[in-house]
Amino acid sequence: MKEAYDYQDLGRIAYEDALGVQTSAFEALLKAKAQGVQGENKLFFCEHEPVFTLGRNGRKSNLLIPETQLEKKGFSFYSTNRGGDITYHGPGQITGYPVFDLEMFHLGLRQYIEILEEIVICFLSIYGLKGERLAGATGVWLDAHTAEARKICAIGVKSSRYVTMHGFALNIRTDLSPYSLIHPCGLVDKGVTSLDREVGEPLDFRETKTLLRSFFARKFIL
């Protein structure tokens, strides 16, 4: 049986470098599809150096300090072609980039995003946490329908001819203080959190990546 995708852990990597890797995979998959041959799906996991990224429909006003001050504080900034608004990526966060041809999996884009959310929800349940969806706000939340709603995983995707890039950012051991410099995902009345904070102890980052990857293997099968 053919593997559904090739997995690669990019480790800790600058956003620009990871963007180059996934863009190459995205373009190769699109080219194969245009030629009528089956290309190779890729799943990349990584941690980024501290960076803020803004989605194609995002509002730059959701960055709460002048962009010129970011470098002094140790942050990069990129406008991207993914969906969603502004978010933060940094060490201790599992950032995942599935470069998938959704037609191989008989999926539409909305179904695909729901599966990404479901993977994270199943992952969180292992730690005794109830991940939830929140209407109008893609991603995974804790206590989603209360005043204590806080986001633990952001999702933003680009799709062309049902080929995807970009993906999700799941806070594991993430320093949450940079989120004070933005309105995360464009929301002004919701918080953010990390898995470490919720379980009350530091977790083995490598083990969390292995566990999360296992849920991908269960959900994406050719």
Z-matrix of the N, CA and C atoms (Angstrom, degrees):
N
C 1 1.469
C 2 1.523 1 109.79
N 3 1.324 2 116.94 1 131.83
C 4 1.462 3 121.34 2 -179.97
C 5 1.528 4 110.44 3 -69.64
N 6 1.344 5 116.02 4 137.34
C 7 1.457 6 120.35 5 175.28
C 8 1.526 7 109.65 6 -63.23
N 9 1.318 8 115.88 7 143.16
C 10 1.464 9 119.97 8 -177.87
C 11 1.528 10 111.58 9 -69.85
N 12 1.331 11 117.03 10 -30.01
C 13 1.459 12 120.71 11 -178.06
C 14 1.523 13 109.56 12 -161.80
N 15 1.311 14 115.25 13 160.13
C 16 1.464 15 122.32 14 173.74
C 17 1.527 16 107.82 15 -96.68
N 18 1.330 17 117.05 16 128.29
C 19 1.463 18 121.83 17 -178.72
C 20 1.521 19 109.98 18 -100.15
N 21 1.338 20 115.31 19 139.11
C 22 1.465 21 120.18 20 175.23
C 23 1.517 22 109.67 21 -142.38
N 24 1.323 23 116.19 22 128.78
C 25 1.455 24 122.11 23 174.57
C 26 1.529 25 107.26 24 -93.42
N 27 1.322 26 116.38 25 114.39
C 28 1.464 27 121.28 26 -178.30
C 29 1.520 28 112.86 27 -84.94
N 30 1.340 29 116.76 28 -3.20
C 31 1.459 30 119.79 29 -179.26
C 32 1.517 31 111.94 30 66.57
N 33 1.331 32 115.35 31 -152.04
C 34 1.470 33 120.33 32 178.52
C 35 1.523 34 107.70 33 -87.41
N 36 1.320 35 116.81 34 123.29
C 37 1.458 36 121.15 35 -168.22
C 38 1.525 37 110.13 36 -149.21
N 39 1.321 38 115.95 37 145.24
C 40 1.471 39 120.28 38 175.74
C 41 1.518 40 109.79 39 -63.57
N 42 1.325 41 116.20 40 147.12
C 43 1.461 42 120.15 41 -177.40
C 44 1.521 43 111.32 42 -57.96
N 45 1.312 44 117.39 43 -43.59
C 46 1.461 45 121.22 44 -177.70
C 47 1.528 46 111.38 45 -59.75
N 48 1.338 47 116.51 46 -40.73
C 49 1.464 48 119.99 47 -179.62
C 50 1.524 49 111.41 48 -67.64
N 51 1.330 50 116.66 49 -42.38
C 52 1.464 51 119.81 50 178.30
C 53 1.519 52 111.15 51 -65.84
N 54 1.330 53 116.11 52 -36.58
C 55 1.463 54 119.80 53 177.84
C 56 1.531 55 110.35 54 -61.99
N 57 1.326 56 116.81 55 -39.03
C 58 1.455 57 120.20 56 177.44
C 59 1.513 58 112.44 57 -63.33
N 60 1.334 59 116.31 58 -41.10
C 61 1.467 60 120.72 59 -179.71
C 62 1.525 61 110.44 60 -64.06
N 63 1.316 62 116.44 61 -48.95
C 64 1.470 63 117.85 62 -176.69
C 65 1.525 64 111.64 63 -72.44
N 66 1.325 65 118.48 64 -31.47
C 67 1.468 66 120.42 65 177.02
C 68 1.524 67 110.68 66 -64.59
N 69 1.317 68 117.19 67 -40.26
C 70 1.472 69 120.58 68 177.42
C 71 1.524 70 110.78 69 -61.71
N 72 1.343 71 116.14 70 -42.98
C 73 1.463 72 120.24 71 179.40
C 74 1.525 73 110.84 72 -66.63
N 75 1.318 74 115.91 73 -39.11
C 76 1.472 75 122.50 74 179.25
C 77 1.532 76 110.27 75 -62.79
N 78 1.319 77 116.44 76 -47.58
C 79 1.469 78 120.21 77 -179.04
C 80 1.526 79 111.49 78 -67.14
N 81 1.334 80 117.49 79 -36.26
C 82 1.461 81 120.73 80 178.26
C 83 1.526 82 111.15 81 -65.56
N 84 1.329 83 116.30 82 -38.87
C 85 1.462 84 120.23 83 179.98
C 86 1.532 85 110.55 84 -70.02
N 87 1.321 86 116.59 85 -39.10
C 88 1.469 87 120.28 86 175.95
C 89 1.532 88 111.11 87 -64.02
N 90 1.329 89 117.02 88 -41.48
C 91 1.465 90 121.21 89 -179.84
C 92 1.526 91 110.88 90 -63.30
N 93 1.341 92 116.49 91 -44.48
C 94 1.463 93 120.36 92 178.64
C 95 1.522 94 110.37 93 -61.21
N 96 1.309 95 115.84 94 -41.24
C 97 1.463 96 119.99 95 -179.13
C 98 1.527 97 110.55 96 -64.53
N 99 1.325 98 116.49 97 -41.61
C 100 1.469 99 120.27 98 179.23
C 101 1.524 100 111.70 99 -63.98
N 102 1.331 101 116.50 100 -28.34
C 103 1.459 102 121.75 101 179.85
C 104 1.530 103 112.75 102 -87.90
N 105 1.328 104 115.46 103 -2.05
C 106 1.455 105 119.64 104 178.22
C 107 1.507 106 114.71 105 77.43
N 108 1.348 107 116.78 106 21.01
C 109 1.465 108 120.33 107 177.65
C 110 1.528 109 108.83 108 -116.72
N 111 1.315 110 115.88 109 160.71
C 112 1.464 111 119.94 110 -177.89
C 113 1.522 112 109.66 111 -84.44
N 114 1.304 113 115.32 112 117.84
C 115 1.452 114 120.50 113 177.99
C 116 1.518 115 111.45 114 -84.21
N 117 1.334 116 115.51 115 -172.66
C 118 1.463 117 120.95 116 -176.54
C 119 1.521 118 110.17 117 -109.54
N 120 1.331 119 115.76 118 119.15
C 121 1.452 120 120.99 119 172.49
C 122 1.524 121 109.20 120 -70.87
N 123 1.329 122 115.65 121 145.29
C 124 1.468 123 120.98 122 -179.65
C 125 1.523 124 109.46 123 -129.83
N 126 1.331 125 115.40 124 144.19
C 127 1.461 126 121.20 125 171.85
C 128 1.523 127 107.56 126 -126.36
N 129 1.333 128 115.87 127 117.24
C 130 1.452 129 121.76 128 179.22
C 131 1.523 130 109.66 129 -109.49
N 132 1.328 131 116.79 130 131.51
C 133 1.460 132 122.84 131 168.14
C 134 1.523 133 107.25 132 -111.21
N 135 1.337 134 116.37 133 146.12
C 136 1.457 135 119.65 134 176.32
C 137 1.520 136 110.31 135 -161.63
N 138 1.328 137 114.52 136 171.08
C 139 1.458 138 123.69 137 165.08
C 140 1.519 139 106.17 138 -116.41
N 141 1.315 140 117.22 139 140.98
C 142 1.457 141 119.75 140 178.38
C 143 1.525 142 111.96 141 -101.57
N 144 1.323 143 114.30 142 151.84
C 145 1.456 144 118.96 143 162.66
C 146 1.532 145 106.45 144 -63.93
N 147 1.350 146 118.36 145 153.98
C 148 1.476 147 120.36 146 -173.07
C 149 1.529 148 112.86 147 -54.76
N 150 1.340 149 115.49 148 124.33
C 151 1.453 150 120.77 149 -175.05
C 152 1.530 151 110.14 150 -155.65
N 153 1.320 152 116.21 151 144.73
C 154 1.453 153 122.24 152 169.71
C 155 1.525 154 107.90 153 -106.05
N 156 1.324 155 116.53 154 136.68
C 157 1.459 156 120.63 155 177.07
C 158 1.527 157 109.20 156 -125.34
N 159 1.324 158 114.57 157 143.57
C 160 1.463 159 121.38 158 -177.31
C 161 1.524 160 108.74 159 -117.84
N 162 1.330 161 116.84 160 126.78
C 163 1.454 162 122.02 161 178.57
C 164 1.514 163 112.37 162 -70.37
N 165 1.328 164 115.56 163 165.27
C 166 1.468 165 120.30 164 -173.00
C 167 1.524 166 113.47 165 -62.46
N 168 1.318 167 118.11 166 -27.32
C 169 1.465 168 120.79 167 178.63
C 170 1.524 169 111.90 168 -106.76
N 171 1.327 170 116.17 169 12.15
C 172 1.455 171 120.26 170 -178.15
C 173 1.522 172 112.65 171 -76.55
N 174 1.317 173 115.65 172 164.64
C 175 1.463 174 121.93 173 -179.90
C 176 1.522 175 108.84 174 -109.42
N 177 1.315 176 115.31 175 123.66
C 178 1.463 177 119.66 176 -178.28
C 179 1.518 178 111.67 177 -63.84
N 180 1.331 179 116.87 178 -20.26
C 181 1.464 180 120.29 179 177.83
C 182 1.526 181 111.85 180 -65.65
N 183 1.336 182 117.28 181 -13.63
C 184 1.467 183 120.43 182 176.63
C 185 1.530 184 112.39 183 -78.79
N 186 1.344 185 117.14 184 -5.58
C 187 1.459 186 121.83 185 165.61
C 188 1.515 187 106.43 186 -87.63
N 189 1.335 188 117.20 187 119.50
C 190 1.463 189 121.07 188 -166.39
C 191 1.525 190 113.87 189 -92.57
N 192 1.326 191 117.79 190 0.61
C 193 1.463 192 120.86 191 173.64
C 194 1.523 193 107.71 192 -128.21
N 195 1.322 194 118.18 193 158.03
C 196 1.468 195 119.45 194 178.38
C 197 1.528 196 111.03 195 -60.33
N 198 1.321 197 115.71 196 139.56
C 199 1.465 198 119.89 197 -179.82
C 200 1.521 199 111.25 198 -56.78
N 201 1.328 200 117.00 199 -31.24
C 202 1.459 201 120.92 200 -178.49
C 203 1.528 202 112.82 201 -64.77
N 204 1.331 203 117.39 202 -19.20
C 205 1.466 204 120.79 203 -179.90
C 206 1.527 205 113.11 204 -88.56
N 207 1.314 206 116.76 205 -12.13
C 208 1.467 207 119.58 206 -173.92
C 209 1.516 208 112.49 207 -63.18
N 210 1.340 209 116.74 208 -45.47
C 211 1.462 210 119.52 209 -177.22
C 212 1.518 211 111.21 210 -61.50
N 213 1.327 212 116.43 211 -38.13
C 214 1.462 213 119.99 212 178.94
C 215 1.522 214 111.39 213 -62.54
N 216 1.334 215 116.06 214 -29.92
C 217 1.459 216 121.08 215 -179.66
C 218 1.530 217 112.43 216 -90.72
N 219 1.332 218 116.80 217 0.22
C 220 1.462 219 120.42 218 176.31
C 221 1.515 220 115.32 219 91.56
N 222 1.346 221 117.65 220 19.29
C 223 1.457 222 121.49 221 -178.25
C 224 1.530 223 110.97 222 -114.81
N 225 1.318 224 115.42 223 148.16
C 226 1.458 225 121.91 224 167.02
C 227 1.524 226 108.28 225 -100.57
N 228 1.336 227 115.32 226 167.93
C 229 1.467 228 120.60 227 178.56
C 230 1.520 229 108.72 228 -143.30
N 231 1.349 230 116.10 229 133.54
C 232 1.459 231 121.00 230 178.40
C 233 1.521 232 110.16 231 -137.41
N 234 1.324 233 115.52 232 134.48
C 235 1.459 234 120.97 233 165.36
C 236 1.520 235 107.17 234 -86.05
N 237 1.329 236 117.69 235 133.15
C 238 1.454 237 121.69 236 -173.16
C 239 1.525 238 110.73 237 -124.20
N 240 1.329 239 114.82 238 172.94
C 241 1.473 240 120.36 239 179.18
C 242 1.526 241 112.56 240 -102.51
N 243 1.332 242 116.71 241 17.95
C 244 1.469 243 119.45 242 176.32
C 245 1.514 244 110.73 243 -84.59
N 246 1.325 245 116.45 244 171.09
C 247 1.448 246 121.20 245 171.17
C 248 1.518 247 110.44 246 -77.25
N 249 1.309 248 115.65 247 173.52
C 250 1.458 249 120.74 248 178.24
C 251 1.512 250 112.97 249 89.07
N 252 1.316 251 115.79 250 178.78
C 253 1.465 252 122.46 251 -176.84
C 254 1.531 253 109.33 252 -104.80
N 255 1.312 254 118.07 253 -135.44
C 256 1.454 255 121.75 254 -176.17
C 257 1.526 256 110.53 255 -92.65
N 258 1.326 257 115.69 256 142.53
C 259 1.460 258 120.31 257 174.90
C 260 1.519 259 109.43 258 -147.89
N 261 1.318 260 114.70 259 171.90
C 262 1.467 261 122.20 260 -179.53
C 263 1.517 262 109.44 261 -114.70
N 264 1.334 263 116.03 262 141.02
C 265 1.461 264 122.56 263 170.59
C 266 1.518 265 108.53 264 -125.05
N 267 1.323 266 115.75 265 140.88
C 268 1.457 267 118.45 266 178.04
C 269 1.512 268 111.95 267 -167.57
N 270 1.332 269 116.90 268 -179.49
C 271 1.463 270 121.85 269 179.30
C 272 1.525 271 111.45 270 -56.26
N 273 1.326 272 114.83 271 145.62
C 274 1.459 273 120.09 272 179.64
C 275 1.506 274 113.79 273 83.76
N 276 1.320 275 116.58 274 6.40
C 277 1.464 276 122.36 275 178.28
C 278 1.525 277 108.53 276 -116.55
N 279 1.332 278 117.27 277 132.24
C 280 1.461 279 119.93 278 172.90
C 281 1.521 280 107.57 279 -84.51
N 282 1.327 281 115.67 280 109.81
C 283 1.457 282 120.58 281 173.86
C 284 1.524 283 107.12 282 -100.77
N 285 1.313 284 116.47 283 126.24
C 286 1.463 285 121.48 284 -175.50
C 287 1.512 286 111.60 285 -118.66
N 288 1.331 287 115.13 286 134.12
C 289 1.462 288 121.21 287 179.75
C 290 1.531 289 109.79 288 -124.01
N 291 1.325 290 118.39 289 90.79
C 292 1.467 291 120.16 290 172.39
C 293 1.532 292 109.72 291 -78.37
N 294 1.306 293 116.11 292 120.37
C 295 1.467 294 121.29 293 173.53
C 296 1.521 295 105.51 294 -105.74
N 297 1.330 296 115.24 295 90.71
C 298 1.464 297 122.43 296 -170.01
C 299 1.524 298 110.57 297 -121.38
N 300 1.327 299 115.02 298 144.45
C 301 1.461 300 121.04 299 166.52
C 302 1.523 301 106.45 300 -89.17
N 303 1.315 302 116.99 301 103.96
C 304 1.459 303 120.83 302 -173.75
C 305 1.518 304 112.54 303 -63.26
N 306 1.322 305 117.60 304 -26.14
C 307 1.463 306 119.66 305 179.38
C 308 1.524 307 111.20 306 -66.23
N 309 1.326 308 117.70 307 -27.54
C 310 1.470 309 119.94 308 175.34
C 311 1.527 310 110.70 309 -63.59
N 312 1.337 311 115.97 310 -30.05
C 313 1.470 312 121.48 311 -178.47
C 314 1.529 313 111.69 312 -99.33
N 315 1.328 314 116.58 313 3.81
C 316 1.474 315 122.35 314 -179.48
C 317 1.525 316 110.71 315 58.19
N 318 1.341 317 114.78 316 46.99
C 319 1.459 318 120.78 317 -177.91
C 320 1.519 319 111.05 318 -123.26
N 321 1.337 320 115.29 319 148.19
C 322 1.448 321 122.08 320 166.00
C 323 1.515 322 108.86 321 -94.49
N 324 1.325 323 116.55 322 171.84
C 325 1.457 324 120.37 323 -175.26
C 326 1.530 325 111.62 324 -64.76
N 327 1.334 326 117.96 325 -42.33
C 328 1.457 327 119.88 326 -179.58
C 329 1.537 328 110.91 327 -63.53
N 330 1.319 329 116.71 328 -42.19
C 331 1.464 330 120.06 329 177.00
C 332 1.525 331 111.30 330 -60.96
N 333 1.318 332 115.20 331 -40.70
C 334 1.461 333 120.59 332 -179.49
C 335 1.524 334 111.11 333 -61.32
N 336 1.328 335 116.83 334 -47.10
C 337 1.461 336 120.01 335 179.63
C 338 1.526 337 110.65 336 -63.04
N 339 1.324 338 116.59 337 -38.59
C 340 1.469 339 119.72 338 176.96
C 341 1.527 340 111.38 339 -63.22
N 342 1.332 341 117.70 340 -35.32
C 343 1.461 342 120.34 341 177.52
C 344 1.529 343 110.69 342 -68.65
N 345 1.333 344 117.25 343 -40.86
C 346 1.465 345 118.94 344 175.26
C 347 1.525 346 110.66 345 -58.04
N 348 1.313 347 116.43 346 -44.48
C 349 1.464 348 119.91 347 177.41
C 350 1.521 349 110.78 348 -62.03
N 351 1.331 350 116.97 349 -42.79
C 352 1.465 351 120.62 350 -178.70
C 353 1.530 352 111.56 351 -64.12
N 354 1.324 353 117.32 352 -37.73
C 355 1.467 354 120.87 353 177.16
C 356 1.527 355 109.98 354 -59.29
N 357 1.320 356 116.59 355 -46.53
C 358 1.462 357 120.25 356 -179.27
C 359 1.526 358 110.84 357 -67.36
N 360 1.323 359 117.27 358 -39.82
C 361 1.463 360 121.07 359 177.60
C 362 1.537 361 110.71 360 -60.23
N 363 1.325 362 116.93 361 -44.60
C 364 1.470 363 120.75 362 178.05
C 365 1.524 364 110.95 363 -64.67
N 366 1.320 365 116.51 364 -41.40
C 367 1.465 366 121.53 365 177.90
C 368 1.528 367 110.46 366 -59.24
N 369 1.317 368 117.86 367 -47.50
C 370 1.463 369 121.55 368 -178.00
C 371 1.525 370 111.95 369 -64.26
N 372 1.324 371 116.21 370 -31.73
C 373 1.468 372 119.48 371 -178.39
C 374 1.528 373 111.71 372 -63.10
N 375 1.325 374 117.06 373 -27.10
C 376 1.469 375 120.85 374 177.30
C 377 1.524 376 110.14 375 -62.20
N 378 1.305 377 116.88 376 -28.20
C 379 1.465 378 122.07 377 -178.95
C 380 1.530 379 112.27 378 -99.10
N 381 1.326 380 115.68 379 12.91
C 382 1.460 381 120.33 380 177.21
C 383 1.508 382 114.51 381 77.93
N 384 1.321 383 117.10 382 18.93
C 385 1.462 384 121.25 383 -178.59
C 386 1.519 385 110.27 384 -108.75
N 387 1.324 386 115.96 385 143.17
C 388 1.453 387 121.41 386 179.67
C 389 1.532 388 109.83 387 -101.14
N 390 1.321 389 115.70 388 96.62
C 391 1.452 390 120.03 389 174.98
C 392 1.519 391 110.27 390 -74.97
N 393 1.335 392 116.34 391 144.39
C 394 1.466 393 121.01 392 -177.16
C 395 1.521 394 110.47 393 -138.68
N 396 1.316 395 114.52 394 159.81
C 397 1.458 396 121.73 395 170.00
C 398 1.524 397 109.17 396 -92.00
N 399 1.324 398 114.55 397 156.01
C 400 1.455 399 120.76 398 177.12
C 401 1.526 400 107.40 399 -130.97
N 402 1.326 401 116.11 400 121.67
C 403 1.467 402 120.97 401 -175.88
C 404 1.524 403 111.01 402 -54.28
N 405 1.323 404 115.71 403 130.71
C 406 1.453 405 121.18 404 177.76
C 407 1.503 406 114.99 405 79.68
N 408 1.333 407 117.30 406 4.69
C 409 1.471 408 120.98 407 -178.03
C 410 1.530 409 108.57 408 -140.51
N 411 1.323 410 115.71 409 89.24
C 412 1.463 411 120.72 410 -177.55
C 413 1.521 412 110.82 411 -57.78
N 414 1.330 413 116.02 412 143.27
C 415 1.461 414 122.06 413 180.00
C 416 1.512 415 110.17 414 128.68
N 417 1.331 416 115.52 415 -166.49
C 418 1.465 417 120.78 416 -179.61
C 419 1.521 418 108.99 417 -126.44
N 420 1.331 419 113.65 418 135.91
C 421 1.459 420 122.15 419 -172.55
C 422 1.521 421 110.73 420 -125.50
N 423 1.313 422 115.84 421 159.69
C 424 1.457 423 122.93 422 167.92
C 425 1.525 424 107.52 423 -112.72
N 426 1.346 425 115.79 424 141.93
C 427 1.477 426 121.02 425 -176.72
C 428 1.526 427 110.25 426 48.86
N 429 1.329 428 115.11 427 48.04
C 430 1.463 429 121.48 428 -169.75
C 431 1.518 430 114.07 429 -58.85
N 432 1.316 431 117.28 430 -32.97
C 433 1.464 432 120.18 431 -172.24
C 434 1.521 433 111.99 432 -106.79
N 435 1.326 434 115.50 433 30.25
C 436 1.460 435 120.95 434 178.50
C 437 1.528 436 109.20 435 -129.41
N 438 1.316 437 115.12 436 174.65
C 439 1.463 438 120.20 437 176.82
C 440 1.519 439 111.71 438 -69.02
N 441 1.337 440 117.01 439 -13.38
C 442 1.464 441 121.51 440 -179.56
C 443 1.528 442 112.20 441 -96.51
N 444 1.323 443 117.88 442 14.88
C 445 1.469 444 121.34 443 -178.57
C 446 1.524 445 110.75 444 -54.14
N 447 1.334 446 115.51 445 132.51
C 448 1.458 447 120.85 446 179.66
C 449 1.523 448 109.17 447 -146.60
N 450 1.304 449 115.23 448 138.37
C 451 1.458 450 121.77 449 -175.04
C 452 1.517 451 109.89 450 -90.12
N 453 1.321 452 115.29 451 134.02
C 454 1.459 453 120.60 452 177.31
C 455 1.525 454 111.48 453 -112.93
N 456 1.333 455 116.81 454 -18.36
C 457 1.467 456 120.46 455 -179.58
C 458 1.527 457 110.31 456 -143.84
N 459 1.339 458 115.68 457 123.12
C 460 1.455 459 121.52 458 175.17
C 461 1.523 460 109.90 459 -97.66
N 462 1.325 461 116.28 460 147.13
C 463 1.466 462 121.77 461 179.15
C 464 1.526 463 108.80 462 -132.38
N 465 1.325 464 115.49 463 131.95
C 466 1.461 465 121.96 464 175.62
C 467 1.514 466 109.07 465 -150.57
N 468 1.309 467 117.63 466 126.69
C 469 1.468 468 122.42 467 -168.95
C 470 1.530 469 110.51 468 -131.21
N 471 1.312 470 115.95 469 146.97
C 472 1.470 471 122.66 470 166.55
C 473 1.520 472 107.47 471 -113.97
N 474 1.333 473 116.87 472 142.84
C 475 1.458 474 121.44 473 178.87
C 476 1.522 475 110.01 474 -137.95
N 477 1.317 476 116.20 475 137.21
C 478 1.458 477 122.29 476 173.35
C 479 1.523 478 107.77 477 -139.12
N 480 1.321 479 116.64 478 122.06
C 481 1.467 480 122.18 479 -177.33
C 482 1.537 481 110.56 480 52.78
N 483 1.328 482 115.24 481 37.70
C 484 1.469 483 123.45 482 179.07
C 485 1.522 484 113.25 483 68.38
N 486 1.320 485 117.91 484 16.04
C 487 1.465 486 121.81 485 171.57
C 488 1.525 487 107.26 486 -101.16
N 489 1.328 488 116.96 487 131.58
C 490 1.465 489 121.77 488 -172.67
C 491 1.526 490 112.47 489 -106.57
N 492 1.319 491 114.22 490 156.62
C 493 1.469 492 121.77 491 165.00
C 494 1.524 493 107.75 492 -149.84
N 495 1.317 494 116.57 493 179.02
C 496 1.467 495 123.05 494 -166.98
C 497 1.538 496 107.55 495 61.02
N 498 1.319 497 119.33 496 -163.24
C 499 1.469 498 117.29 497 -175.80
C 500 1.506 499 114.06 498 168.33
N 501 1.350 500 117.03 499 -111.97
C 502 1.459 501 119.97 500 -171.95
C 503 1.528 502 110.37 501 -137.49
N 504 1.328 503 115.07 502 161.74
C 505 1.462 504 122.73 503 176.10
C 506 1.522 505 107.71 504 -136.21
N 507 1.325 506 116.45 505 111.65
C 508 1.465 507 122.89 506 -174.95
C 509 1.527 508 109.20 507 -110.18
N 510 1.320 509 116.03 508 119.50
C 511 1.465 510 120.78 509 -178.19
C 512 1.528 511 110.80 510 -77.79
N 513 1.332 512 115.43 511 118.57
C 514 1.465 513 121.20 512 177.66
C 515 1.528 514 109.51 513 -109.20
N 516 1.334 515 116.00 514 -69.60
C 517 1.468 516 121.16 515 179.36
C 518 1.521 517 109.78 516 -116.98
N 519 1.302 518 116.27 517 32.37
C 520 1.455 519 123.15 518 -170.11
C 521 1.525 520 112.26 519 -74.39
N 522 1.334 521 116.09 520 135.10
C 523 1.459 522 121.39 521 168.28
C 524 1.526 523 106.97 522 -67.74
N 525 1.310 524 117.44 523 117.98
C 526 1.466 525 121.12 524 -175.00
C 527 1.524 526 113.57 525 -87.86
N 528 1.325 527 118.23 526 -7.59
C 529 1.466 528 119.64 527 -175.64
C 530 1.533 529 113.27 528 -61.57
N 531 1.355 530 121.13 529 -33.68
C 532 1.469 531 118.55 530 178.54
C 533 1.523 532 114.14 531 -60.70
N 534 1.324 533 117.70 532 -23.27
C 535 1.467 534 119.53 533 179.18
C 536 1.527 535 112.01 534 -63.95
N 537 1.340 536 117.11 535 -18.31
C 538 1.468 537 119.63 536 178.17
C 539 1.522 538 111.58 537 -70.64
N 540 1.326 539 116.78 538 -11.97
C 541 1.467 540 121.27 539 -178.99
C 542 1.525 541 112.50 540 -92.01
N 543 1.339 542 117.00 541 -1.01
C 544 1.468 543 121.08 542 -178.54
C 545 1.528 544 109.95 543 -139.34
N 546 1.331 545 114.82 544 166.39
C 547 1.452 546 120.95 545 161.87
C 548 1.530 547 105.15 546 -93.81
N 549 1.336 548 118.44 547 96.80
C 550 1.472 549 120.05 548 -172.35
C 551 1.527 550 111.96 549 -55.94
N 552 1.328 551 114.80 550 127.02
C 553 1.464 552 121.46 551 -179.80
C 554 1.526 553 112.19 552 58.71
N 555 1.329 554 116.25 553 19.46
C 556 1.453 555 121.05 554 178.59
C 557 1.514 556 114.24 555 81.01
N 558 1.338 557 117.92 556 7.23
C 559 1.470 558 121.62 557 -176.33
C 560 1.523 559 109.59 558 -100.10
N 561 1.330 560 116.05 559 132.29
C 562 1.465 561 120.30 560 -175.52
C 563 1.527 562 112.86 561 -101.00
N 564 1.330 563 117.46 562 -10.22
C 565 1.466 564 120.05 563 -173.10
C 566 1.524 565 113.02 564 -121.56
N 567 1.340 566 117.18 565 19.79
C 568 1.459 567 120.71 566 -179.08
C 569 1.526 568 109.33 567 -127.68
N 570 1.331 569 116.01 568 151.33
C 571 1.458 570 120.73 569 -179.94
C 572 1.523 571 112.56 570 -98.30
N 573 1.315 572 114.73 571 179.14
C 574 1.464 573 122.01 572 173.79
C 575 1.519 574 107.91 573 -128.93
N 576 1.324 575 115.83 574 158.98
C 577 1.452 576 119.91 575 -179.57
C 578 1.517 577 109.54 576 -150.98
N 579 1.317 578 115.85 577 177.42
C 580 1.462 579 122.22 578 177.73
C 581 1.522 580 108.95 579 -134.30
N 582 1.308 581 115.97 580 161.81
C 583 1.466 582 120.27 581 179.96
C 584 1.522 583 110.78 582 -63.92
N 585 1.327 584 118.00 583 -42.89
C 586 1.468 585 121.10 584 177.53
C 587 1.523 586 111.24 585 -55.30
N 588 1.332 587 116.05 586 -46.20
C 589 1.465 588 119.74 587 -177.94
C 590 1.522 589 110.61 588 -63.00
N 591 1.325 590 116.74 589 -40.03
C 592 1.455 591 120.31 590 -175.59
C 593 1.526 592 112.52 591 -71.96
N 594 1.327 593 117.12 592 -37.34
C 595 1.472 594 118.77 593 -178.89
C 596 1.523 595 111.81 594 -87.87
N 597 1.338 596 116.62 595 -12.84
C 598 1.460 597 120.24 596 174.47
C 599 1.502 598 115.60 597 79.94
N 600 1.330 599 117.35 598 16.80
C 601 1.464 600 120.48 599 177.43
C 602 1.521 601 109.59 600 -158.13
N 603 1.336 602 117.04 601 155.48
C 604 1.469 603 119.50 602 178.68
C 605 1.522 604 110.83 603 -71.23
N 606 1.313 605 115.60 604 140.05
C 607 1.457 606 121.72 605 -178.78
C 608 1.529 607 110.41 606 -110.50
N 609 1.319 608 115.77 607 158.05
C 610 1.456 609 121.05 608 176.36
C 611 1.524 610 108.55 609 -75.51
N 612 1.323 611 116.07 610 113.41
C 613 1.458 612 120.63 611 -173.90
C 614 1.516 613 111.69 612 -62.62
N 615 1.315 614 117.48 613 -40.38
C 616 1.466 615 120.36 614 -179.67
C 617 1.521 616 111.24 615 -63.76
N 618 1.322 617 116.61 616 -38.35
C 619 1.462 618 119.86 617 179.11
C 620 1.530 619 111.30 618 -66.31
N 621 1.323 620 116.87 619 -38.01
C 622 1.471 621 118.40 620 179.34
C 623 1.528 622 110.47 621 -65.99
N 624 1.333 623 117.53 622 -37.65
C 625 1.464 624 119.94 623 177.83
C 626 1.531 625 110.90 624 -64.35
N 627 1.314 626 116.05 625 -42.86
C 628 1.468 627 120.12 626 179.70
C 629 1.523 628 110.70 627 -61.87
N 630 1.325 629 116.26 628 -43.24
C 631 1.459 630 120.47 629 -179.67
C 632 1.532 631 110.81 630 -65.80
N 633 1.319 632 116.47 631 -45.16
C 634 1.468 633 119.29 632 179.72
C 635 1.526 634 110.69 633 -61.83
N 636 1.307 635 116.09 634 -41.68
C 637 1.465 636 120.11 635 179.08
C 638 1.524 637 111.02 636 -60.56
N 639 1.328 638 117.82 637 -35.91
C 640 1.469 639 120.73 638 -179.20
C 641 1.526 640 111.36 639 -63.12
N 642 1.328 641 117.73 640 -32.21
C 643 1.464 642 120.28 641 178.12
C 644 1.527 643 111.11 642 -72.11
N 645 1.326 644 117.42 643 -33.69
C 646 1.465 645 119.61 644 173.13
C 647 1.520 646 110.47 645 -61.22
N 648 1.324 647 116.77 646 -43.10
C 649 1.468 648 120.49 647 -178.33
C 650 1.520 649 111.47 648 -62.34
N 651 1.329 650 117.67 649 -29.48
C 652 1.465 651 120.77 650 179.38
C 653 1.521 652 112.64 651 -79.27
N 654 1.327 653 116.56 652 -29.90
C 655 1.462 654 120.33 653 -173.73
C 656 1.529 655 113.72 654 -92.50
N 657 1.320 656 117.20 655 -28.65
C 658 1.466 657 120.06 656 -177.07
C 659 1.523 658 109.62 657 -113.29
N 660 1.326 659 114.90 658 98.97
C 661 1.452 660 122.52 659 -175.35
C 662 1.532 661 108.62 660 -129.11
N 663 1.316 662 117.45 661 134.06
C 664 1.465 663 121.13 662 175.91
C 665 1.523 664 109.96 663 -92.80
